[in-house]
Amino acid sequence: MDLDLAQVRAFLVTADQRHFSRAAEALFLTQQALSKRIRKLEDALSVQLFLRTNRIVELTGEGERFLPHARELIRVADAAVAAMGSDEQPVRLDVIDNRLSPLFMLRRFAEQEPGLRVERSSRQGLANALDPLVRGEIDIAFGRVRDLGRPLPDELEHRLVRLEPLVALLAPEHPLAANDVLKLTDLREDGIWLPSLAGPIEWLSYLRRMCDAFGVPIDDSGVSYDLRHTLEQTRYGKQRVTLAGADMELAQDLELRVLPFEPSPLFPWSMLWRKGKQPAPVRRLLALAGRTSRAAGWCDHDPALSWLPPGDR
């Protein structure tokens, strides 16, 4: 029987974290993908490795017995790679915020390259990552390259990798919730609710351009301490419509209606890096991103059915 190292690594990280969500985040996987890997490993071994409840994740007796062997297997595999002269460092990435599309993309990359090694930072906006990128403190940054409040440094290159649709979130009782799709003009009276309006300058500029283009007001009344708080208020508060990126993982327990827009607003995500020769891990990740984007059609769009700010086209 041949064991899949990606499945063994998934088991090992989950055993260390004792938490599926944290383990999935560490591996840049969705919880569904992580569970699938562990199930396949359990099928291959013909044992159950974890006891799963709503609150805890514990190893079974078989899992406890397998754990030291899994550690040794991964140690030997990593040593084998190192013995081939690989002293490569992880790719240093700025992802703006751990809830946004860059994490969605990293998970897709990791599904194809389970050994992908990265170090993440979250500078809360591409504008804040430009100087560290030029100085070599990070290798790659994600973000929208327009409306940064300053020119893009000549030392940097960039490539569009994802046009992320924005979607509407609303309570099931909302008068518009029965629709299959929303027109942005449907929101001209009540507007889009974004409490405590904040975020990277390139996001706020995109939002204002979109709302100006369709005559939709922004309602920034109220207070929100985090995404969950906004979603809870959307679900149980006044009947309002808020926004999210289609790539974001939302709280399923709130049972919010998620509706596409017509036309579909697309938020452009690019990857940026320094010009010149890059280390091999950076080159591989950029190539992987390009292949994944093309294969998944991440940048495909019909201008008649979608919307981008004029400067982003």
VENBELNOR-V749980 format. One record per residue. N is the residue number from 1. PHI is phi in radians with two decimals (* if undefined). OMEGA is omega as a letter, one per 40 degrees, with the letter a starting at -180 (NA if undefined). D_CENTER is the distance of its C-alpha to the mean C-alpha in Angstrom with 1 decimal. Layout:
N,PHI,OMEGA,D_CENTER / N,PHI,OMEGA,D_CENTER
This chain:
1,*,i,34.8 / 2,-1.71,i,31.9 / 3,-1.63,i,28.9 / 4,-1.47,a,25.4 / 5,-1.09,i,24.1 / 6,-1.10,i,20.4 / 7,-1.23,i,21.7 / 8,-1.14,i,23.9 / 9,-1.13,i,21.2 / 10,-1.07,i,19.0 / 11,-1.06,a,22.2 / 12,-1.12,a,23.0 / 13,-1.14,i,19.8 / 14,-1.16,i,20.0 / 15,-1.12,i,23.7 / 16,-1.28,a,23.1 / 17,-1.40,a,20.5 / 18,0.94,a,22.4 / 19,-2.81,a,19.3 / 20,-1.17,a,17.0 / 21,-1.13,i,13.9 / 22,-1.17,i,14.4 / 23,-1.14,i,15.2 / 24,-1.09,i,12.2 / 25,-1.13,a,10.0 / 26,-1.10,a,12.6 / 27,-1.70,a,12.5 / 28,1.02,i,8.8 / 29,-2.12,i,9.8 / 30,-1.32,i,9.8 / 31,-1.09,i,13.1 / 32,-1.12,i,14.7 / 33,-1.15,i,14.3 / 34,-1.10,i,15.5 / 35,-1.05,i,18.4 / 36,-1.11,i,19.3 / 37,-1.11,a,19.8 / 38,-1.20,i,21.9 / 39,-1.06,i,23.9 / 40,-1.11,i,24.7 / 41,-1.15,i,25.9 / 42,-1.08,i,28.0 / 43,-1.12,a,29.4 / 44,-1.15,a,30.4 / 45,-1.57,a,32.0 / 46,1.04,i,33.5 / 47,-2.47,i,32.6 / 48,-1.74,a,30.3 / 49,-1.68,a,28.4 / 50,-2.24,i,26.9 / 51,-1.75,a,28.3 / 52,-1.93,i,25.6 / 53,-2.25,i,26.3 / 54,-1.17,a,24.4 / 55,-1.93,a,24.8 / 56,-2.35,i,25.1 / 57,-2.19,a,24.4 / 58,-2.16,i,27.6 / 59,-1.34,i,28.9 / 60,-1.34,i,31.8 / 61,-1.03,i,34.9 / 62,-1.11,i,33.8 / 63,-1.11,i,30.5 / 64,-1.08,a,32.4 / 65,-1.22,a,34.7 / 66,-1.35,a,31.9 / 67,-0.97,a,29.9 / 68,-1.11,i,32.2 / 69,-1.23,i,32.4 / 70,-1.12,i,28.7 / 71,-1.05,a,28.6 / 72,-1.17,i,31.4 / 73,-1.08,i,29.9 / 74,-1.20,i,26.6 / 75,-1.07,a,28.8 / 76,-1.15,i,31.1 / 77,-1.09,i,28.3 / 78,-1.16,i,26.8 / 79,-1.15,i,30.4 / 80,-1.12,i,31.1 / 81,-1.13,i,28.4 / 82,-1.11,a,29.7 / 83,-1.14,i,33.2 / 84,-1.47,i,32.4 / 85,1.58,a,32.1 / 86,-1.51,i,28.3 / 87,-1.98,a,27.8 / 88,-1.19,i,24.5 / 89,-1.60,i,22.3 / 90,-1.05,i,18.5 / 91,-1.31,a,16.6 / 92,-1.59,a,15.9 / 93,-2.07,i,12.6 / 94,-1.87,a,11.9 / 95,-1.93,i,8.3 / 96,1.23,a,10.0 / 97,-2.77,a,8.6 / 98,-1.21,a,6.7 / 99,-1.69,a,5.9 / 100,-1.73,a,4.4 / 101,-0.97,i,3.4 / 102,-0.93,i,4.1 / 103,-1.22,i,2.5 / 104,-1.00,a,2.9 / 105,-1.16,a,5.6 / 106,-1.07,i,6.7 / 107,-1.10,i,7.3 / 108,-1.15,i,9.3 / 109,-1.11,a,11.0 / 110,-1.18,i,12.0 / 111,-1.10,i,13.5 / 112,-1.56,a,15.7 / 113,-2.22,a,16.4 / 114,-1.03,a,16.6 / 115,-1.52,a,18.2 / 116,-0.99,a,15.5 / 117,-2.08,i,16.0 / 118,-2.40,i,14.0 / 119,-2.05,a,14.6 / 120,-1.76,i,11.9 / 121,-2.35,a,13.1 / 122,-2.35,a,12.1 / 123,-1.57,i,14.9 / 124,1.13,i,13.8 / 125,2.63,i,14.4 / 126,-1.07,a,15.1 / 127,-0.97,a,18.8 / 128,-1.38,a,18.7 / 129,-1.71,a,17.4 / 130,-1.09,a,20.0 / 131,-1.15,i,23.0 / 132,-1.02,i,21.4 / 133,-1.17,i,20.2 / 134,-1.11,a,23.8 / 135,-1.33,a,25.3 / 136,1.48,i,23.4 / 137,-1.34,i,21.8 / 138,-2.31,a,18.4 / 139,-1.70,a,18.0 / 140,-2.47,i,15.0 / 141,-2.27,i,13.2 / 142,-1.89,i,10.7 / 143,2.78,i,11.9 / 144,-1.59,a,14.5 / 145,-1.50,i,17.8 / 146,-1.77,i,20.1 / 147,0.99,a,21.7 / 148,-1.60,a,21.0 / 149,1.41,i,24.4 / 150,-2.85,i,25.7 / 151,-1.16,i,26.1 / 152,-1.22,a,23.7 / 153,-1.01,a,25.5 / 154,-1.11,a,27.5 / 155,-1.32,a,26.4 / 156,-1.92,i,22.8 / 157,-2.00,i,21.7 / 158,-2.61,a,18.7 / 159,-2.52,i,17.4 / 160,-1.22,a,15.5 / 161,-2.15,a,12.8 / 162,-2.69,i,11.1 / 163,-1.85,a,12.8 / 164,-1.58,i,10.6 / 165,-1.17,i,13.1 / 166,-1.62,a,13.7 / 167,-2.21,i,15.2 / 168,-1.64,i,17.9 / 169,-2.08,a,18.1 / 170,-2.69,i,21.6 / 171,-1.22,i,23.9 / 172,-1.04,a,25.8 / 173,-1.49,a,29.0 / 174,-1.11,a,28.0 / 175,-0.98,a,30.5 / 176,-1.60,a,27.9 / 177,-1.18,a,26.1 / 178,-1.34,i,28.4 / 179,-1.22,i,27.2 / 180,-1.53,a,25.1 / 181,-2.65,i,23.8 / 182,-1.97,i,24.2 / 183,-1.56,i,25.7 / 184,-1.03,i,24.6 / 185,-1.18,i,28.4 / 186,-1.12,a,28.5 / 187,-1.79,a,27.1 / 188,-1.14,a,29.8 / 189,-1.42,a,31.8 / 190,-1.65,i,29.4 / 191,1.40,i,26.5 / 192,-1.78,a,22.8 / 193,-1.61,i,22.5 / 194,-2.35,a,20.3 / 195,-1.11,i,22.1 / 196,0.89,a,22.5 / 197,-0.81,a,20.9 / 198,-2.74,i,19.1 / 199,2.46,i,16.2 / 200,-1.03,a,16.0 / 201,-1.02,a,19.1 / 202,-1.25,i,17.4 / 203,-1.30,a,15.6 / 204,-1.11,i,18.9 / 205,-1.15,i,20.8 / 206,-1.02,a,18.8 / 207,-1.06,a,19.3 / 208,-1.17,i,23.0 / 209,-1.09,i,23.6 / 210,-1.12,a,22.2 / 211,-1.16,i,24.3 / 212,-1.15,a,27.3 / 213,-1.13,a,27.2 / 214,-1.95,i,27.4 / 215,1.15,a,29.5 / 216,-1.87,i,27.1 / 217,-1.31,i,27.6 / 218,-1.82,i,24.9 / 219,-1.73,a,25.9 / 220,-1.80,a,24.7 / 221,-1.24,i,27.2 / 222,1.54,a,26.7 / 223,-2.25,i,24.6 / 224,-2.37,a,21.2 / 225,-1.64,i,20.2 / 226,-2.93,a,16.6 / 227,-1.05,a,14.3 / 228,-1.02,i,16.3 / 229,-1.10,i,19.4 / 230,-1.07,a,18.7 / 231,-1.16,i,17.9 / 232,-1.12,i,21.1 / 233,-1.21,i,23.1 / 234,-1.13,a,22.0 / 235,-1.33,a,23.0 / 236,-2.00,a,26.2 / 237,-1.65,i,27.4 / 238,-1.11,a,28.8 / 239,-1.39,a,27.9 / 240,-2.32,i,25.2 / 241,-2.01,i,22.3 / 242,-2.09,a,19.0 / 243,-2.05,i,15.9 / 244,-2.68,i,12.2 / 245,-1.41,a,9.6 / 246,-1.10,a,9.9 / 247,-1.50,a,6.3 / 248,-1.32,i,6.4 / 249,-1.49,a,8.2 / 250,-1.80,a,11.6 / 251,-1.25,a,14.7 / 252,-1.17,a,16.7 / 253,-1.18,a,19.8 / 254,-1.40,i,20.3 / 255,0.96,i,20.8 / 256,-1.29,i,19.8 / 257,-1.39,i,20.5 / 258,-2.03,a,17.6 / 259,-2.11,i,19.3 / 260,-1.32,i,18.6 / 261,-1.72,i,20.5 / 262,-2.36,e,23.4 / 263,-1.21,a,23.1 / 264,-1.52,i,19.3 / 265,-1.23,a,17.9 / 266,-2.01,i,15.4 / 267,-1.68,a,13.3 / 268,-1.48,i,13.6 / 269,-1.83,i,11.1 / 270,-2.03,i,13.2 / 271,-1.86,a,13.4 / 272,-2.15,i,16.4 / 273,-2.68,a,18.8 / 274,-1.31,i,22.5 / 275,-1.17,a,25.2 / 276,1.74,a,27.5 / 277,-1.23,a,27.3 / 278,-1.91,i,24.2 / 279,-1.04,a,24.1 / 280,-0.96,i,23.7 / 281,-1.07,i,20.3 / 282,-1.18,i,18.9 / 283,-1.08,a,20.7 / 284,-1.15,a,19.5 / 285,-1.17,i,15.8 / 286,-1.11,i,16.5 / 287,-1.15,i,18.5 / 288,-1.09,i,16.0 / 289,-1.09,i,13.4 / 290,-1.11,i,16.4 / 291,-1.12,a,17.5 / 292,-1.13,a,14.3 / 293,-1.07,a,13.9 / 294,-1.17,a,17.6 / 295,-1.15,a,17.8 / 296,-1.53,a,15.2 / 297,1.16,a,16.6 / 298,-1.12,a,13.4 / 299,-1.88,i,15.9 / 300,-1.28,i,18.7 / 301,-2.85,i,20.0 / 302,-1.81,a,23.4 / 303,-0.99,i,24.6 / 304,-1.29,a,26.9 / 305,-2.02,a,24.2 / 306,-2.39,a,21.4 / 307,-2.38,i,21.4 / 308,-2.34,i,20.4 / 309,-1.03,a,22.2 / 310,-0.88,a,25.2 / 311,-1.24,a,24.2 / 312,-1.67,a,20.8 / 313,-1.45,NA,22.7
